[in-house]
Amino acid sequence: MTTEGRKISIEKNILQIKENIGNALKKSGREGDEVQLIAVTKTVDINRINEAIEAGITSIGENRTNEIEEKYNLIGSKVDFHMIGHLQTNKVKNIIGKTKLIHSLDRISLAKELDKRSKRNNIVTDVLLQVNVAEEESKFGLKVDEVLYFIEDILELTNIRVRGLMTIAPYTEDRSYLRNVFRSLYKLSEDIKTRNYEGLSMDYLSMGMSNDYEIAIEEGSNMVRVGSSIFGKRNY
């Protein structure tokens, strides 16, 4: 495919996704609500990312700290960077201050490291708690029944700010099962809201990827992480 053809394809894909988001909101009675589209750019080269930015993408998500560092140095403030993958404690120092939102806080040691590094940089880092709703052994995240205890354990940390929840649903064609996973996270988010924890908000519900984002939106998601539906299958 020519560069021009690829550019048109990326733009067309983004327009289609935005239309699908609008339809899912309408279907669930949330017409007019905002859903933030995070373009997942793992292994995607800078030229294609710039084409997506030209087509209206304002936030990109990365799974690896080294890709955030590289792309941050090349793209800078043209987009917001989201860390959506598992974050190793010893890699926090490499990305602190570079991310708009870290989606994958899942353990106390990471919370303390994020807080410590943020304090040193005189910033507050916004985070989401990653919840492994389906309790898949292959995925990271807190179990649903661990989340409230975890929140209470980190409330004293002043340089991280919990802004919501994230989950990665199982890869399955069973739409009713997916719906239950997303519904469970939505219910947990609503429960947390009623507890009025100081300094904590449930602004974001990050759930839904290329294969399931429409279902996620129908179940309350307001932030979706979409890669292959924008850029095509990854070329590892």
N, C-alpha and C positions, 0 to 999 in steps of 0.2 A: 504493500500500500504506500502511496506517495505521502509526503509530509502533509500536504494539503488535505488529502483524503482522510488521513488519520485524525487530523485536527477537526474536520467536519464530523467524523465518527464520534470523537470524544464529546464534542458539543451536543450532538444529537442524543447521545446516551444520557448526558446530564439533564437535558430537557425532558427526556422520557421519564427519568427517575423523579424529577420534580413534579411531573404530571401524575405519576403513580402515588407520590406522597400526598398530593392534593386530593386524589380520589379516595385514598385510605382514610384521610381525615374526615372527608365528607361522609363516608360509609359509617364511621364511628361517632358521628354527631359532633365532631370537633372542627368543623369547617372554620377556617380563619386562624386557627392555632398555628404556631410556628414550630417547625421541625428542622433542627439543624442538620445539614448534610456534611458529614466528615468524609472526605475522599481518602481512601486508604491507599497509600503510595509505596507500600513495601515493594522493593526491587524496581520501581518505576523510575525512569530516567528524568532528568531535570527538564528536558525539552517538552516531554509529554505532560509533566506537572504544570509547566508554564502555559501549555495549551488549555489545561483544565482551569487554571486561574483566569485566563482570558475568557473562558466560557462561564465564569461566575462563581467558581469555587473559592471560598474564603478560609476554609479550614482543612488541614490535611492531618491524617493519622499515621503514625509510624509504630511498628512493632519492636524496633531495635534502636538502642540509644546511638549507635554509631551512624545510623542513617539520619537520625534527627540532627546530629552534629554536622554531618556533611551537607545536608540540605539546608539547614539553618544558615550556614556560612555562605551558601550560594543564593538562597532566596531571600533570607532576612525577614523583614517585617511585612512582606507582601501578603503573607497568610499567617493564620494562627496554627501553631503546632500542637498536636495532641499525642501524648504517649498512650497507646492503646494496648501494648503488649506487656508481658511479664517483665517487671523491672527488678533487676538485681540490685541489692543494697549498695554494692561497691561501684555501681555505675551512676548513682544519683548525682554525684558531683559533676558528671559530664553534661548533664542536661538541665541542672537547676537554673531557673531564670529564663530558660528558652521555651518553655511550654505554657500554653494557655490553660491546659487541663491535663492531669494525669488520671487515666481511667482505671488504673489497676492496683490500687492500694488494697493489699490482702493480708498483711501481717504487721505485728507490732514493731518488729525490728525495722521494717521499711518506713513506717510512720515516724519513728524516732529519728531516723537518718534524714528523711525529708524535712522534718522540723529543724534539726540541727543545721543542715546546709542552708535552709531558707533563712534562719536566724543570722547566720554568718553573712549572708548576702542582703540582709535587711529587707526581705520580701516575705510575702505570704503566698504559699503555693496552694492552688486550688486542686482538689482531688475528688475522685469518685471511689466508692468502695466496690471492689469487684466481688460479685456474689455468684457462686457456683450453684445455681438453683437446682439443676438436675443431678448434682453431686457426681459428675463424671470424673473418674480417676485421672483421665488424661488432661484435665483442665485445672487451672489455679482458681483460687477464690474462696471466700468464706461461705460456710453453709448458712442457709437462711436463719436457722436458730442461733447462730453465733454472732449475728450482726449487731444486735442491741448491746451485747456484752462488749463487743469490740469498740463500739462507739463510746461507751462509758469509760473504757480504758484509755482512749486517746483524747478525751475532751480537754485535758489540761495542756495539750500541745498547742501553743499559741501561734505558730508560724505555718501551720497547715490548716486549710479550711475545707471541710467536707461539703460538697455541693450536690451530692446525689449518689445514685447507684448505677452500676454497669453489670451486664451479664453477657456471656456468649452462649447462645442456645445450642443444643445438640444438632448435628447435621442430620436431618431426617426429613422425609416427605410427609410425615404424620402431622398434619396441620393442627389437629386438635391437641396433640401433645405440646407442640410449639406454643399454641395459644395459652395452655395451662402454665407453661414456664414463664412466659411474659406476664401473665395475669398475676402470678405469685410475686414477681418482683414489684409490680405496680402496687399490690396490696401492702407489701412490706414498706414501700416508700410512703404510702398514705398513713400507715401506722406510725412511722417515725415522725411524720409531720405533726401528729397529734401530741407528741411528747414534748414539743417545744424546747429542744436542747439548745442551750445558748451557743451562738457562734456556728451553728450548723444549719444547713438548708437542704431541701430536697428539690432544687431547681431543675436538675437534669436526671432524666431516665435514659441512659445510653443502652439501647437494646435494638437489635435488628441489623442484619448484614445483607449482602447481595441476594441471598436465597430466601430471606424471611422478613425483610424490613417492612413490608406492607402489613403483615400480620402483627408485627411488633407495634406499629403505629396504631393499628386498630385496638390494641390492648394498652395504649397509654404512652408509648415511647415519644420523646421529643428530641431525640438525638440518634441518628443512624450512621453506621460506619460501613461505607460501600466502596469496594475496590474493583472487583472483576466486572461488575456491571457498568463501570465507567471506562476502565482501561483495557478490558479483555482479560483473558486468563494470564496469570503471571508466568513470566519466562525466567525460571530460576537458573 
